[in-house]
Amino acid sequence: WEVTGETPGSRAAWLLGISLLILFAGAEAEMTGGAALAVIVASAAAAREWGAVDAKACGSILNGLWNDLAQPLLFALIGAAVDVSRLSGDEVGAGIGLLAAGLCVRGLVAF
């Protein structure tokens, strides 16, 4: 079914709104796993109904929203929740070692 004047932005807004409604309703019903699955199924069904071109345009808008707003906000909130004064030297050393090991593995695989 087709709505006149439908744009990728309006599709993205509707999909985001419906997804949030599903997630909050699932949390209220204490069915968060089912709600997350319902969001995935609803998004896949919408993309299949819209077709590849329209789904890609809508996905591009949602991707920009994630990269420019939601992702930095998420990591800022997580970073603000870390209390550095409670970390011991062993934990910091282990964290730095883990980062170094991951960087070495990534470097070996990438090059």
C-alpha positions as CSV (number, residue, x, y, z in Angstrom):
1,W,0.0,0.0,0.0
2,E,1.3,3.4,-0.9
3,V,0.8,6.7,0.9
4,T,0.9,9.9,-1.2
5,G,3.7,12.2,-0.4
6,E,5.6,9.5,1.5
7,T,9.3,10.3,1.7
8,P,12.3,8.3,3.1
9,G,12.3,10.7,6.1
10,S,8.7,10.0,6.9
11,R,9.2,6.3,6.6
12,A,12.2,6.5,8.9
13,A,10.2,8.5,11.4
14,W,7.3,6.1,11.4
15,L,9.6,3.0,11.6
16,L,11.5,4.6,14.5
17,G,8.3,5.6,16.3
18,I,6.7,2.2,15.9
19,S,9.9,0.4,17.0
20,L,10.1,2.5,20.2
21,L,6.5,1.8,20.9
22,I,7.1,-1.9,20.5
23,L,10.2,-1.7,22.8
24,F,8.4,0.3,25.5
25,A,5.3,-1.9,25.4
26,G,7.5,-5.0,25.6
27,A,9.3,-3.5,28.6
28,E,6.0,-2.7,30.3
29,A,4.8,-6.3,29.7
30,E,8.2,-7.6,30.9
31,M,8.9,-9.2,27.5
32,T,12.0,-7.3,26.4
33,G,13.4,-10.1,24.4
34,G,10.2,-10.6,22.5
35,A,10.0,-6.9,21.9
36,A,13.5,-6.7,20.4
37,L,12.6,-9.6,18.1
38,A,9.4,-7.9,17.1
39,V,11.3,-4.8,16.2
40,I,13.7,-6.8,14.0
41,V,10.8,-8.6,12.3
42,A,8.8,-5.3,11.8
43,S,11.8,-3.6,10.2
44,A,12.5,-6.6,7.9
45,A,8.9,-6.7,6.9
46,A,8.8,-3.0,6.2
47,A,12.0,-3.2,4.1
48,R,10.6,-6.1,2.1
49,E,7.3,-4.3,1.5
50,W,9.0,-1.0,0.5
51,G,11.5,-2.5,-1.9
52,A,15.3,-2.2,-2.1
53,V,15.5,1.4,-3.2
54,D,13.1,2.9,-0.6
55,A,14.5,0.6,2.2
56,K,18.0,1.7,1.4
57,A,17.0,5.4,1.5
58,C,15.2,4.9,4.9
59,G,18.2,2.9,6.2
60,S,20.5,5.7,5.2
61,I,18.6,8.2,7.3
62,L,18.4,5.9,10.3
63,N,22.2,5.1,9.9
64,G,22.9,8.9,9.9
65,L,20.8,9.3,13.0
66,W,22.7,6.5,14.8
67,N,26.1,7.7,13.8
68,D,25.6,11.4,14.5
69,L,23.3,11.4,17.5
70,A,22.6,8.1,19.3
71,Q,26.0,6.4,19.2
72,P,27.9,9.4,20.7
73,L,25.2,9.9,23.3
74,L,25.3,6.2,24.2
75,F,29.1,6.2,24.7
76,A,29.1,9.5,26.5
77,L,26.5,8.2,29.0
78,I,28.5,4.9,29.5
79,G,31.7,6.9,30.0
80,A,30.0,9.2,32.5
81,A,28.9,6.2,34.5
82,V,32.4,4.8,35.0
83,D,33.9,5.9,38.4
84,V,37.6,6.0,37.7
85,S,38.5,6.4,41.4
86,R,37.2,2.9,42.1
87,L,39.5,1.2,39.6
88,S,42.7,-0.5,40.9
89,G,46.0,-0.5,39.2
90,D,45.7,-4.2,38.3
91,E,42.4,-3.6,36.5
92,V,43.8,-0.6,34.5
93,G,46.9,-2.6,33.6
94,A,44.7,-5.6,32.5
95,G,42.5,-3.3,30.4
96,I,45.5,-1.7,28.7
97,G,47.0,-5.1,28.0
98,L,43.7,-6.3,26.6
99,L,43.5,-3.3,24.3
100,A,47.1,-3.8,23.2
101,A,46.5,-7.5,22.4
102,G,43.3,-6.7,20.5
103,L,45.2,-4.0,18.5
104,C,47.9,-6.5,17.6
105,V,45.4,-9.1,16.5
106,R,43.5,-6.6,14.4
107,G,46.7,-5.3,12.9
108,L,47.8,-8.9,11.9
109,V,44.4,-9.7,10.4
110,A,44.1,-6.4,8.5
111,F,47.5,-6.2,7.0
